[in-house]
Amino acid sequence: MNTIEERIRQLKQTIPAGITLVAVSKNQPPPVVMEAYQTGHRVFGENKAQELTAKAPNLPEDIEWHFIGHLQTNKVKSIIPVVSMIHSVDSPRLLKEIVKVARKQNREVDCLLQFHIAREESKYGLTIESAHQMLQALTTDDLQPVTIRGVMGMATFTDDAEQIASEFELLKKIFHELKERHFHHSPAFNQLSMGMSDDYTIAIGKGSTMVRIGSVIFG
């Protein structure tokens, strides 16, 4: 059986240069995260606020933590001190709370807007209409010290590769539409976070700049 070190090295050989690998460390204790860290990897993703805030103090300070799960507004305050990017901004209310807390804590935070692209109703996310409405009402000053860096989405959990590809294609179209209408003066708006352990190769083929992978690394 391959070690975490071997798995992470093999995985990185399949990911083109310029694509960020977020190693999803949810449910993994600090010693296991350290095995991946010792390969030189520094970007890790967590999907529960309580787990992230418990884990981060027991791991090296140079880890770049990404929050990738559904985020409740009452949990924002706890993660802002440790997180560098939040992938899951799925409502105007949540974005407003992130801005408020980041200002109060004097922390710069990168965010991605999460879109609902899957057929499953259980997944969270904005629609293109709700995103336009939200962004039209905001200026860069309204967002400081938060920077919207791009979009995130999760495809349907299915074996149908064509369906997954079409959902990733939709997210790419959303990215370009937002770039054109709201972020054409913002070089920082350049991230397309899509692809997980089961579908990251399809996502990369569709232009992903950031993949979130857990089970391929940690088993």
C-alpha positions, 0 to 999 in steps of 0.5 A: 500500500502506498504511503501518503508521501508516495500518493501525493507525489504521484498525484502532483505528477498528474496535475499540470503546473499552475493548478493549485492542489488543495489537500482535503484534510477533513477527518485527518488528525494532525500527525497524518496531515504532517505526513503530507506537509513533510512532502513540501505541500502547504495548501490544505482544505477543511470543511468544518469550522470546529475541526479547522479551529481545533486542528490549525493550532497544532500544525505549522503556521505556514500552512495555507488553510482553505475553508471548502465546506458550507459555512454558517454565518455564526461560524465566520468569526472562529475561522477568519483568524486562520483561513486564507481562502473561503471557497464557499460564499453562497449568499449575500448574507454570508459575504457581508458577515465575512467582510464585517468580521475580517474588518473587525479582525484586521484580516485580509481574506480571499473568497470564491463564490460558490455556484449550484451546478449539480443536479442534486438539490442538497448542494449549496450555491448561488445562481448566476442571477443571484450573483449578478444582483449581489455584485451589482450592489457592491463596490471594491470598497464595500468588500475591503479587506475581502477579495473575490478571487473567482468561483467554485462548484461541485459536480453531480456525484455520478459515473456519467463523465459527460454530465460532469463535464457539462456541469464544469463547462457551465461553471467555466461560463459563469466564471467568464460572465462574471469576469466580463461584467463585474471583474474585468479590472480585477486581475485577482479574479482568476480562480476556477475551483472545481474537481475533487478526487473522483472527477479532477481530471475532467475538471482540469480538462475544462479549465480548473485552476484549483482542485480539492482532493482528499481520498486520493491522498489520505485514503 
